[in-house]
Amino acid sequence: MSEAGEEKGQGDAHVKYMKESSSKDEDEGSKQSKQATEDEGKLGGPRFSPPLYRQRYMFCADILEKHGIKSVVDFGCAECQIMMYLRQVACLERIGLVDRDVVTLELSKHKIQPLITDHLDPRDNPLTVEMYLGSVTDYDPRVAQCDAVTMIELIEHLTEPELKSFPDAIFGRICPRLILITTPNADFNQLFPDLTGFRHWDHKFEWTTEEFQNWCRAQADKYEYDVEFSGVGMGPPGSEPLGYCSQAAIFVSKSPTSSSPLLPSLSSSPPCDGDFKYTLISSAVHPHKTEKFTLEEKMLLEVNYCLNHLSKDPLYSESWENAVLPIGNLHKYVKLKELFKTEEDLRFFLADRGYPLTPDSTSVIFRIEEEGEEEEEEGEGVEWGYQPMEPPNNDGQFSDAEEDLLPWNPPESEECWPEIV
């Protein structure tokens, strides 16, 4: 796209920005709830389940997992609610969280720490989380070389100068291979009867689908990215032409470089200390499993475990000694699917390692584990029941404890029984 065309695309999108942001009274924001995260559920109209903010975070986590992202920086993290979803992305090894509200960050920094369950059931991959005080318009080398950048409902909070300058920092200098941006869809606002103005007191603008997509295409052309559009929060039947309540753009670099799986270490010294634009608020290292087995050992362990587990199914037991286990059913185990891409790979492994197969090579003949020798009965050689008491102590008297252990003999005649009142 030519420079003139780019300016036109951005200029059209800024028309609504200039008109509506200038007409908003500053006192209006102070009267509204100043939560950092938008809550469309309070606007009347369509109700979303799960709440729309959660759908946005789940959408973000799905995109990162789909693209195998190992390191991500989320700008505008606010109360860090996104951390609940990012920690579940198995491929992530480094997370950077950036926001310019120091009070919110200080109140939310506990959310990046490992949970008790993270220690009880550690993740497979290492994970380091770093929280920074900073702005999306500034470049800091500590968040460079990341695989992805996310901006969930952020751009509508930027002033016009910030909106013009941040693409250079993100698209131009960080150059991640994936960028995810979500923002409110102004076309959808007509479904909120209680809404006056924008959805949040701090919004500077809200774009229609056309305005947002024109702006995104201009950035994609300028910085050599492909872009596709999606969103979360569909309206009621009949409102499909309005699009999603929250619209999204996924940018993928046309020439992805071999980005580092981790963000640069905090200990690495930049050319000049002045290059550090952000302030580190908090960091956390999450526990993870330490690899103790070779790939060959892991394959053998998983194969033997799954064979033994599947052999418990009476459907496959031909006798008390052997079970014929279909390789197709064996390959359905999640762990074996991860280790062997195809059923044929698993069949080759079994044959190569000497596992007996049926003549047509479709099943494994597995010897059912015999029960161990019956354990010797507990207390063997000991006569159960009353045992002779140990001799009394030296003074011929039993202690209180010893008296408690004495066998009780009932009175010989009924006359000796105590009278029951």
MARMARLO-676938 format. One record per atom (N, C-alpha, C): y, x, z. Coordinates in pm, whole numbers, plus 50000, padded with zeros to 5 digits. Each point is the difference from the previous one (the first is absolute). Layout:
# MARMARLO-676938
YXZ ...
# end
This chain:
# MARMARLO-676938
498805008650000 501204991450000 501245008950000 501024996549920 501225007949996 500774998450129 500955009650021 500794999450123 500824987350007 500514995849882 500804987849998 499144987950034 498784999849943 499104988950030 499614999650146 499815012050056 499645000650142 501114994650087 501255003949968 501144995150079 500134985049988 499684994749879 500094985449983 498954993050086 498755005550002 498944993950080 500364999950147 500565011250047 500385000550141 501224991550027 500914999549900 501234992450020 499744985150014 499064994749918 499664985850009 499454996650137 499195009350052 499404997450131 501035000550111 501105007349976 501005001850105 501024988650004 500004991349898 500974989249997 499844991250124 498784995750023 499764991450115 500255007550129 499665012949999 500215008650117 501474999850040 500905002349905 501435001150030 500574986750046 499614989049933 500574987050033 499574995250137 498695000950027 499494993950123 500245008750122 499915013349984 500195008650116 501464999950044 500934998749903 501414999850037 500394986950068 499264989249971 500354987150057 499414997850138 499115008650041 499384998250133 500965004450108 500144991750099 500875003350113 499255009150098 500635010450052 499345009550089 499544993350129 500724989850044 499624993450125 498734991749985 499664996349876 498834991749978 498735007350044 499965013149972 498835007850038 499825000850149 501085000850074 499895001450145 499494987350066 500104988549931 499554987450056 498514997949977 499435007649906 498614998249968 499155009850077 498704997050006 499065009150066 499955013049922 500145011250069 500065012749932 498675007650009 498894992849980 498735006949993 499995008549873 499295011250006 499995009049886 499084995349889 498994992150033 499054995449900 500274985549965 500044997349868 500234986349955 498854990950039 500324987650033 498984990150033 500314987249925 499384998649881 500264988349917 499514987150066 499145001250100 499494988250068 501074992350074 501165006350026 501074993450074 501034993349907 499735000349870 500974994849905 499724985649958 498934994050053 499614986849952 499295001449867 499544989149943 499345000849871 498575004950011 499505007349899 498595004249998 499645008550122 498794997750051 499485008050110 498905008849944 499995012650043 499045009549947 499015004250108 498745000549962 498965004350093 499055009649926 499925012650045 500745006250112 501515000049971 500825002750103 501445000849978 500325009749887 501104997449931 500315007649879 500165015050028 500565003650116 500185014350026 498655007050010 499004992950053 498665005950007 499385000949861 500244990149917 499475000549864 500595011849924 501275003050025 500625011549933 499335013050042 499735001450130 499385012250048 498565001249950 499284988949995 498635000349949 500005003549851 500964994649927 500145003049857 500255014949981 500875005650083 500335014249993 498765008550028 499274996650105 498805007750035 498964999349887 499854988349938 499044998649890 500385008849882 501285000549967 500465008349888 499745014850028 500295004550122 499785014050035 498525003649992 499164990950049 498565002749996 499484999849857 500494990949921 499564998949860 500295012949924 501135006450029 500405012249929 499555012750071 499244998850108 499495011750069 501085008950057 501054994050054 501155007650052 499625007250129 500345012950008 499725007850120 501225001950089 501194999549942 501215001750081 501064990249951 500674993350095 500984989849966 501195001150093 501194997049948 501214998950082 500534985949984 500164993050113 500544986449997 501445000550048 500924996549911 501424999750035 500384985950046 500824999550105 500384987250058 498894994150084 499365008650081 498824995750076 500354990550115 501284999650043 500444991050107 499125001250123 499384988850044 499185000150122 498615005849979 499765005949883 498725006849970 498814990550004 500204987349970 498874990849997 499045003449887 500495007149899 499145003849889 498915009850044 500245006850113 499045010150047 498644993750030 499994987550045 498744993250030 499104999349877 500624999349882 499254998749876 499745013549934 500955009250011 499815013149940 498905007850070 499854998350131 498975007550072 498604995949955 499884988549934 498704995249954 499675004749859 500935006849933 499745005249866 499235013150014 498724999749966 499125011250030 500415013049929 500564998949880 500335012049923 501275007050047 500834993250079 501255006150045 499755011350100 500705011149981 499915011350092 501355003650062 501074995149939 501335002950054 500904988049975 500714995650103 500934988849989 501365004450053 501034997749921 501375002350045 500734986750010 500684997750110 500754987650022 501475003650020 500884994149920 501415003750001 500874987550016 500965000750090 500974989150018 501285006050057 501124993149982 501265005550048 500484993450129 499174991450059 500354993650128 499275007250112 500695008850070 499365008350101 499504991750118 500714989450036 499574991750113 498674993349969 499884994349879 498754993549961 498855009949996 500285012149950 498955010149994 499535004150140 500935001950090 499645004150136 499164989250069 500364987449976 499254989050061 498634998049936 499825005249878 498764997449926 499105012249987 500415011450051 499245012349974 498605000050060 499774991550100 498644999350057 499004994549899 500474992949897 499094993749905 499305009949908 500505012249994 499355009849912 498905007650072 499864998050131 498995007150077 498614994149976 498955008150016 498634994649982 499704989150103 499214990449959 499534989550090 498755004850074 499634992850104 498775003650072 498824999549904 499974990049914 498894998749905 499955011749902 501155006449974 500005011749911 499245011650062 499995000650133 499255010650068 498524996450010 499714987150019 498624995750011 499285000649866 500724996649894 499425000249866 500965007349907 499995013550001 500975007849922 499844997449850 501105001149928 499984998649855 499345012049936 499604998749875 499315010949930 500975011249963 501214996249957 500975010049954 501065002750107 500565012050002 501105002750094 501224991549966 500844997450099 501234992249978 501095005050092 501135003549941 501185004050074 501144990449964 500724995350101 501104990649979 501285006350053 501064999349922 501295005550041 501094989549980 500834998350101 501084990249996 501345007349997 500844996349902 501275006949981 501184990450006 501105005050050 501294993349987 500665005549875 500224991449902 500585004749875 500284988649906 500555003349883 500414989949901 499255002349869 499734989249930 499325000749872 500855007149896 501295001150023 500885006649904 500015015150015 499445005250110 499985014450025 498635005949969 500005012349952 498765007049970 499705009950112 498784999550051 499555009550102 498685006149952 499905013449997 498795006449947 498734996550076 500134995050124 498804996750078 499294987549949 500664992349917 499344988349942 499805001949849 500125012449955 499775002849859 498515001249974 499644999549873 498625001749955 499054989350055 500534988850043 499124989350044 499464992649878 498864993650017 499404992649889 500744987149969 500544993550104 500584986849980 501204997950092 500904991449954 501144995350079 499984984849998 500184994050117 500074985450008 501344995950059 500544989249949 501254994250050 499804984850007 499564995450116 499674985950018 501234992550051 500564991549915 501204992150034 501125009250052 500295010549925 501035009650040 501244999449912 499824999649868 501145002349912 501104989750018 499644987750042 501024989650018 500905002750121 499645010050081 500825003950115 500985011249965 499935005149878 500835011449960 501344995349945 501025007850027 501304997449939 499945003949853 500984996149924 499975003149857 499985015149973 500825008350069 499895014549977 498625005450034 499374994850107 498675004550037 498974995949896 500154988049946 499084995049900 500065008649873 501195005249969 500165008449882 499455014150022 500065004950124 499655014050024 498555002450042 499354990150062 498665002950053 498955002849893 500084994249878 498975003449901 499925014949969 501125006950006 499965014449972 499215007450106 500134995850128 499275006550108 498514996949992 499654987549967 498604995950000 499325003149867 500514994249891 499395001949869 500235014249947 501215005250025 500405012549938 499575012550074 499984999850137 499735012350075 498634999750069 499654989150066 498684999450060 498934998649893 500264992049899 499114998349884 498564996650039 499794990050084 498614996450033 499314993949880 498685000250003 499304994149886 499964984850007 500334994450118 500044985350013 501184996150088 500724989649958 501104994550078 499824984950005 500054994450120 499874985550017 501274994650064 500624990249934 501224993650050 499794985050004 500344993950114 500014985450008 501404995450042 500364988049959 501324994650033 499954984749986 500854992650071 499994985449987 500304995449858 499384989049961 500244994049870 500994988650017 501215001949950 501054989950017 499644986749932 499195000549894 499584987649933 499244990950096 499305006050095 499144992550092 500814993350112 501245004450020 500784995350114 500264985049999 499964993949883 500274985649993 498944991950074 498855006350033 498954992950073 500215000550151 501065006950045 500335000750142 501204991050026 499794987750044 501114990550015 500995004150110 499565007550098 500895003850110 500745013049973 499785006049883 500605012949970 501414998549947 500935007250062 501365001049949 500325014949987 500425004349883 500255014249979 498715007449971 499825011450066 498815008149978 498974997650110 498805005349980 498914997750094 500175007650131 500815010450001 500155008450119 501475003950012 500455001250125 501435002650023 500465013349941 499075009549981 500405013349953 499835001849849 499544989749930 499825001449856 501355001149931 500105009749909 501235001749922 499934992349869 498774997249955 499804992549876 498554995149998 499714990749912 498634995849972 499914997249851 499055006449932 499894999449856 499044989249953 500324994149885 499054991449931 498915008849939 498954993649950 498925007549935 500525008249883 500874994049920 500545007049882 500845011950042 500854998350101 500865011050045 499165011650054 499014996650081 499165010450059 499225007649893 499414992849906 499205006649898 500855008349905 501214995549970 500905008149918 500355013150069 500304999250130 500325012250077 498805009450003 498814994650023 498795008350009 499705006849867 500154992749891 499735006049869 500985011149969 501254998350045 501005010549979 499605012850073 499514998850125 499575011850075 498755006249937 499074991549957 498775005049940 500285007949873 500924995149917 500355007249877 500705013150030 500874999950099 500775012150031 499145011050060 499064996450087 499235010150073 498565001249951 499664993849889 498685001149937 498884994750090 500104987350029 498974992950075 499574987749922 498764996250016 499554986849955 500224990450118 500314987449970 500244990450107 499294986949970 499394994250101 499424986649989 500504991650117 500004986949981 500614991150098 498954990850061 500204997250127 499094991250073 500814993850114 499324996350108 500724994450114 499054993250096 500564994350105 499214992650099 500764987250036 499254989750038 500624987650045 500264990249887 498934993949949 500194989749897 500454987050066 500844992649931 500514987450052 499024988649979 500394987950034 499124988349984 499764997149853 498984991849968 499734996449860 501244994449933 500245004749879 501174995749924 501155009850006 499925009750094 501105009850013 499655013349934 498915000549925 499565012549939 501095006949916 500844992549925 501055006749921 500985008250084 500094996850129 500935007550086 499475013850035 498695002149986 499425012950033 499665001250147 499785012550043 499645002750138 501224999250092 499754997150125 501085000150100 500545014250018 499095009750002 500385014150011 499475007149876 500885004949916 499595006349875 499785015050020 499115005749920 499635014050018 499955007249866 500295012850005 499895008849883 499185012250040 499015003349917 499165011750023 500295010049888 500615011250036 500315010649905 498915010750007 499505004149883 499015010849992 500535010549904 500045012450045 500565010749921 499215002049870 500725002149891 499355002449872 499395014049993 500525009250079 499485013750001 499775004350143 498994994350068 499765003450140 499635014650015 500645006550097 499715014050028 498955000850108 499495011850022 498995002050105 500705000450135 500344988250049 500724999350128 499115004150114 500615005550103 499265004450117 499444988150073 498755001050054 499444988850076 500734997850131 500765009850045 500734998650126 501475002449975 500824994050084 501415003349997 500155014250051 501055007449961 500185013550050 500045000250152 499395010050057 499945001050146 501385001950058 500194994650119 501285001750069 500285014650030 498935007950010 500185014050034 500405008549880 499864994449879 500375007849882 501515000949989 500515012049982 501455002349999 500564997849861 501004991749985 500634997949870 500935011649970 500495000849876 500945010749966 501215000450093 500424988450047 501174999550088 499804988550098 500255002550128 499834989550100 500874987949971 501095002249927 500894989049967 499384989949907 498845003649938 499324990749911 499344988650075 499815001650131 499404989450080 501054989250026 499874988749931 500954989150015 499584990150107 498694999750031 499464990250094 499805006250137 499944991350100 499695004250137 498634994550038 499125008850044 498674995750041 500114992650133 499534987550002 500024991950122 498695001450077 498894999349930 498705000850065 498945003349896 498885005250047 498875002749911 498704997750077 498934997949927 498714997450062 498895004849909 498985006050061 498815004249927 498854990950045 499384993349907 498934990750032 498655006949998 499104995950090 498675006250003 499214996649875 499145009249958 499144997449885 498675007150020 499024995749925 498675005650012 499985014249943 499305008750069 499845013749952 498715000749921 500115004749877 498835000749914 499055010850048 498754996250030 499025009750050 498825001549905 499944991949895 498865000449912 500435003349857 499135006749927 500235002249858 499764986849927 500424999449875 499794987849920 498514997049987 499205010449980 498564998149989 499434993950128 500455005150114 499524994950129 500434985550021 501244996749962 500474986350014 499184990549914 499665004449878 499214991549912 498634997350059 499355010450050 498684998350058 500034991150123 501005002150085 500114991850121 500204985349967 500924997249906 500294986249965 498804993449930 499345007549910 498854994549930 498904996550099 499705009050091 498934997450098 500354988450092 501274999350040 500414988950087 499844986749928 500484999349875 499964987449926 498574996149963 499165009849969 498604997049973 499334993950124 500275006250114 499404995150123 500504986050035 501314997849977 500594986950030 499434989249908 499915003149871 499514990149904 498524997250020 499255009950049 498564998150020 499704990050111 500984997050084 499804990250107 499914985749947 500434998149875 499964986749940 498564996849960 499414989550056 498614996649967 499784997449851 501054996849928 499884997149858 499435011749922 500275012350049 499605011749924 498785007150058 499424995050107 498895006750065 498684995449938 499305009449932 498704996749942 498905000850104 500185008650099 499015001650105 500735004650125 499225002950101 500615005150122 500475014349984 499575006649894 500315014249984 501075002749897 500004992549889 500915002949889 500884987949965 501205003349950 500924989849949 500465004349861 500064990849907 500485002849865 501444994849990 500935009349991 501434996750011 500685001949865 500524989349939 500695001149871 501235009050010 500115009249906 501145009350001 501314992349979 499954989049923 501214992049979 500534994350130 499094995250085 500424994650130 500475011150093 499375011449989 500415011550082 501425004449965 500344999349872 501325004649955 501114990550042 499654988450052 501024990550045 500625004050133 499385009350073 500595004750124 501325007249969 501034996750077 501355005249971 500025015249999 499385006350099 500045014650008 499315006549880 498884994049956 499315005749884 500794997949872 500744988949993 500884997949884 501085010749993 500485004250118 501035010450003 499435013549958 498755002750038 499395013049971 499405000749860 499514988749948 499374999449868 500714989549917 500675004049896 500824990749922 499164989349933 498815003849951 499174990349931 498624999650061 499284989449968 498614998650045 499145011349943 500325004249877 499245010749936 500185013250075 501225002650050 500235012150079 499135000250124 499894988450066 499174999150120 498525001949965 499564994149889 498595001449958 499675014749972 500905006949933 499775014249970 499935008150129 500884997250095 500015007150127 498684998050073 499514987650005 498764997050070 498825007349936 499944999749868 498905006749931 500075015150016 501225005349992 500175014450010 499675005250140 500204991550102 499735004250138 498594996550046 499184995349908 498604997950032 499664986750062 500904990349997 499674986750052 499044993249903 498884994450049 499054993549909 500584987249940 499884998849869 500514988349929 498834992249941 500234987449971 499014991949930 499885005049856 498914996649929 499825004949862 501174997049907 500674988750019 501144996849913 501325005850052 499965007550110 501175006950057 501114990650045 499654987650030 501034990550043 500074998650151 498985005250071 499944998150145 499515012750067 500315001050130 499545011150081 498854995150087 498955008150009 498904996850091 500305007350131 500334992350100 500485005950125 498994997450111 499635010750069 499074998750112 500774994950121 499564988750052 500684994050115 499745008650122 501065002750072 499895008450119 499104993350101 499005007750047 499114994750102 500675000450134 499634990450081 500535000050135 499465012150075 500785005750086 499575011750075 498884996350096 499325010350047 498924997650095 500554991650116 499194990350042 500464991750110 500255008650122 501184998050053 500375008050116 499104996550117 499745010250077 499174997950118 500674989850089 499204990550047 500584989250079 500765005650117 501154994250021 500855004550109 499274998550133 500055010550079 499374999550132 498515001749995 499455005949887 498555001749989 499495008750117 498924996050062 499465007550112 500614996050132 500974991149996 500644995550123 499554985850028 499544997550121 499554986750035 501214991450032 500174989149920 501164991550021 499794991350123 501094996150059 499954991650119 500445007750123 499444996350113 500435006450125 499565014550004 500905008950037 499705014250015 500165003850146 499165009450047 500125004250140 501395005250029 500514996650115 501315004950041 499895014550041 501085007249982 500045013750047 499984999950153 499525010750060 499985000550147 501394998150056 500084994350121 501324998250062 500625013550029 501294999550034 500695012750026 499525005850133 500565011450035 499485008150109 499984992750134 500954990950022 500054993550129 499124987550005 499184998149896 499074988850000 500654986949967 501304999949967 500714987649968 500374999949852 500014988249943 500454998749861 501514999049996 500585005449897 501444998149980 500234986149946 501304995949995 500314986749947 499494998449858 500165010649922 499574999249862 498504998849990 499315007250085 498554999349999 499504986350042 500694993950096 499614986650043 500104990149885 501025001849917 500174990949886 498845001149902 499335011549998 498915002149906 498644995750052 499924996750131 498724996150058 499504986949940 498674999149971 499474987149951 500084989550109 500304987649958 500154989250098 498714992250007 499464997950119 498794992250021 500374986950067 499594988849946 500344987050060 499294998150134 500534991950092 499354997450128 498614994049979 499095003250092 498624995449986 499884984950023 500814994350090 499914985750027 501334993349973 499934986849973 501224992749969 500934999050119 499445002050122 500824998750120 501055011150005 499685010949932 500945011350005 501134998549899 499914989949914 501064998149902 501284995550067 501125004649958 501254995550062 500254985349970 500594993350100 500264985849984 501184997949905 499814991249906 501054997349903 500784988050048 501285001850024 500844989150051 500604992649882 
# end
